Amino acid sequence: MSRSHVRAASVGAAGVLAAIAGVTGAAPVRAQVGQDSGGKDVGYFAYQPLAEQNRMVGFLSDRPLPENVVTPVSGLPSSARRLLAGRSAVTPQTDTPRGYKLRKGNTPTNYIYKSADVYAIEADCDSDGCRPVQQVKLAIKEYVRGRTSKIWEITFYASRYSGPSHFHMEYYYECGVNISGAKDKTCSTWKHDGAQGHAGPATAVNKQYIVKNFGKTPVVTKFPMVNLLVTFNDGSEAIGDDGKPGEKFRGWDVCVTKTTTKLCHSTGDGS
């Protein structure tokens, strides 16, 4: 199964590429291009879903709203526009390993961080714009048990937003060690304090959670890292902003002492 998915038609693909020629922006991504008759499809991640087909009756009007809502290519995130243009990826300049980033979100308590919702989007694009084929809503929750416990629970959320109901998700897990003034380490290289490192790939479903030990060393900041890979109903995949399959979620920093464990007042974000 291909880990990158972009298909282009000989008729219409040129119009799409012309529409996005000269696009600039951060985090270019990589894709493979093939021939088909369905326009140019792209799989990517974004904070906002694409507008849906609308069959409702217009407000205060006897006319129905347009059935096909088209989003201009210019309205897509820069990573998706670069996918459509077939541009090469670059290595993200981040302070966390392999491009994991805090995907916005909030900390309702000292022990819980919830990311913002992120959408895995498969879109069919032509010279007129892009229409959603399938969209999956994703998020993660980080729960730190607190006190002397050096355990956190990471919950995955994944649900159909639009299009076919079938999709497949897998995850990779790693744990980061925030080293002030130096490149961050991973728990796979920090096993001396009991930290559990790399795991996966493994199948993931909505509301599934994993429980991991992040190590007992005091006065060291740790954070979880989860890569959620989404395979759409047609076998294509959503590509992250680092040009590789999956959305890489960085969790909130956790501050550790001998007697307390909780979320730090502030956190690195991987940008």
C-alpha positions in Angstrom: 0.0 0.0 0.0 1.4 3.4 -1.0 2.4 5.7 1.8 1.8 8.8 -0.3 -1.3 9.4 -2.3 -1.8 11.9 -5.1 -3.4 11.0 -8.4 -3.6 13.4 -11.4 -5.6 13.3 -14.6 -4.0 14.3 -17.9 -6.9 16.7 -18.3 -7.4 19.1 -15.4 -4.1 18.4 -13.5 -2.3 21.1 -15.4 -4.9 23.6 -14.3 -4.5 22.6 -10.7 -0.7 22.9 -10.9 -1.0 26.3 -12.6 -3.3 27.5 -9.9 -0.7 26.8 -7.2 2.4 27.8 -9.1 4.6 30.1 -7.0 3.0 29.1 -3.7 5.2 29.8 -0.7 4.9 28.7 2.9 6.5 26.7 5.7 6.7 22.9 6.0 6.7 21.7 2.4 5.7 18.1 1.9 6.3 15.2 -0.5 4.0 13.3 -2.7 4.0 10.8 -5.6 1.9 11.6 -8.7 0.1 9.1 -10.9 -2.4 9.2 -13.7 -6.2 8.6 -13.2 -9.4 10.2 -14.5 -10.6 11.6 -11.2 -8.7 14.9 -11.0 -5.9 15.3 -8.5 -6.5 13.9 -5.1 -4.5 14.9 -2.0 -4.5 13.6 1.5 -3.3 16.0 4.3 -4.0 17.3 7.8 -5.6 20.6 8.8 -7.2 22.3 11.8 -10.3 23.0 9.8 -12.4 20.6 7.6 -13.3 21.3 4.0 -16.8 22.7 3.4 -19.3 19.9 2.7 -21.8 19.2 0.0 -25.0 21.0 1.2 -28.5 19.9 0.3 -30.3 22.2 2.8 -32.7 24.9 1.6 -31.3 28.4 1.7 -32.2 30.5 4.7 -35.1 32.9 3.9 -35.0 31.7 0.3 -36.9 29.2 -1.8 -33.7 28.3 -3.7 -31.5 25.4 -2.5 -28.0 26.1 -1.7 -25.4 24.9 -4.2 -24.9 21.1 -3.8 -21.2 21.2 -4.5 -19.2 23.5 -2.2 -15.8 24.1 -3.7 -12.8 25.4 -1.7 -10.2 27.2 -3.8 -6.8 25.7 -3.8 -5.5 28.9 -2.2 -7.7 28.1 0.8 -5.8 24.9 1.6 -2.9 24.7 4.1 0.5 25.3 2.6 1.4 21.7 3.1 -1.5 20.5 1.0 -0.7 23.1 -1.7 2.8 21.8 -1.9 1.5 18.2 -2.1 -0.5 19.3 -5.1 2.5 21.0 -6.7 4.6 17.8 -6.1 7.3 19.8 -4.2 9.9 18.0 -2.1 9.9 18.0 1.7 12.5 19.5 3.9 13.5 18.5 7.4 11.4 20.5 9.9 13.4 22.9 12.1 12.1 21.8 15.5 13.5 21.2 18.9 11.7 17.9 19.3 12.8 14.7 17.6 11.6 14.0 14.1 9.1 16.9 13.8 6.6 16.2 16.6 4.6 19.4 17.3 2.1 20.5 19.9 -1.2 20.6 18.0 -2.7 23.6 19.9 -5.2 22.5 22.6 -5.5 23.3 26.3 -4.8 22.1 29.8 -8.1 22.1 31.8 -6.3 20.8 34.9 -2.7 20.4 36.1 -2.9 16.7 35.0 -4.7 16.8 31.6 -3.7 18.2 28.2 -6.1 17.8 25.3 -4.9 18.7 21.8 -7.0 20.6 19.3 -9.1 18.6 16.8 -7.1 17.9 13.6 -8.7 16.7 10.4 -7.3 14.0 8.1 -8.6 15.1 4.8 -8.8 13.5 1.4 -9.7 16.0 -1.2 -10.4 15.9 -5.0 -9.0 18.9 -6.6 -9.2 20.4 -10.1 -8.8 23.8 -11.6 -12.1 25.0 -10.0 -11.0 24.0 -6.5 -11.2 21.1 -4.0 -14.0 19.0 -2.7 -13.8 16.6 0.3 -13.8 12.9 -0.4 -13.4 11.7 3.2 -12.6 13.5 6.4 -11.6 12.0 9.8 -11.4 14.0 13.0 -8.5 13.3 15.3 -7.1 14.4 18.7 -5.1 13.1 21.6 -5.5 13.5 25.4 -2.5 13.2 27.8 -3.4 12.3 31.4 -0.7 12.4 34.1 -1.7 10.4 37.2 0.3 12.7 39.5 1.9 12.5 43.0 4.7 9.9 43.0 3.4 8.1 39.9 5.6 8.2 36.8 2.8 7.0 34.5 0.7 8.8 31.9 -2.2 7.7 29.8 -2.5 8.8 26.2 -6.0 8.5 24.6 -6.5 8.5 20.8 -9.7 10.1 19.4 -10.6 9.3 15.8 -14.1 9.6 14.3 -15.7 10.0 10.8 -16.4 13.6 10.0 -17.7 13.2 6.5 -17.6 10.8 3.5 -17.2 7.0 3.9 -17.4 5.6 7.4 -14.6 3.1 7.0 -11.0 4.2 7.7 -8.0 2.6 9.4 -5.6 4.1 11.9 -2.3 3.1 13.4 0.0 4.7 15.9 3.6 5.0 16.8 4.6 6.0 20.4 7.7 7.6 21.7 8.6 9.6 24.8 10.7 12.8 24.7 13.2 14.2 27.2 13.5 17.9 27.2 17.2 18.9 27.5 17.6 22.6 28.1 20.1 24.1 25.7 20.6 20.9 23.8 18.8 18.6 21.3 16.1 16.6 23.0 16.5 12.9 23.7 14.0 10.1 23.5 13.0 7.6 26.1 14.4 4.9 23.9 17.9 6.3 24.8 16.9 7.1 28.4 15.9 3.7 29.6 18.1 3.8 32.7 15.3 5.4 34.8 12.5 3.1 33.7 11.2 5.1 30.8 9.3 3.2 28.1 10.4 4.2 24.6 9.4 3.4 21.1 6.2 1.3 20.4 4.3 0.5 17.2 3.1 0.5 14.6 -0.1 -0.9 16.1 -3.7 -0.5 15.2 -5.6 2.2 17.0 -9.3 2.9 17.4 -11.4 5.7 18.8 -11.0 6.3 22.6 -8.3 3.7 22.9 -5.6 4.6 25.4 -2.1 3.4 26.2 -0.4 3.5 29.6 3.3 4.2 29.6 6.0 4.8 32.3 8.1 7.9 31.4 10.8 7.4 34.0 11.6 8.4 37.6 14.5 10.9 37.2 13.6 14.1 39.1 14.0 17.6 37.7 13.8 16.3 34.1 11.0 17.3 31.8 9.4 14.5 29.7 6.7 14.7 27.0 4.8 12.0 25.0 4.9 11.8 21.2 2.3 10.0 19.1 2.2 9.7 15.4 -1.4 8.8 14.2 -1.5 7.4 10.7 -4.8 7.5 8.8 -5.6 5.3 5.8 -8.7 6.4 4.0 -11.4 4.1 2.6 -9.8 3.9 -0.8 -6.4 2.9 0.6 -4.7 6.4 0.3 -3.1 8.1 3.3 -3.0 11.5 4.8 0.5 13.1 4.7 1.8 15.2 7.6 3.6 18.6 7.5 7.0 16.8 7.5 6.2 15.1 4.2 5.6 11.7 5.7 2.4 9.7 6.5 0.6 10.6 9.7 0.1 13.5 12.1 2.8 13.8 14.7 1.4 15.0 18.0 3.7 16.3 20.7 2.3 16.2 24.2 2.6 18.8 27.0 5.8 18.9 29.1 5.6 17.0 32.4 7.6 18.3 35.4 8.9 15.6 37.7 10.2 15.7 41.2 10.5 12.8 43.8 7.1 13.6 45.3 5.1 15.3 42.6 4.3 14.8 38.9 2.2 17.2 37.0 2.0 19.2 33.8 4.5 22.1 33.7 3.2 25.7 33.7 4.5 26.1 30.1 5.7 23.7 27.4 7.8 23.4 24.4 5.8 23.1 21.2 8.3 21.6 18.7 8.2 24.6 16.4 
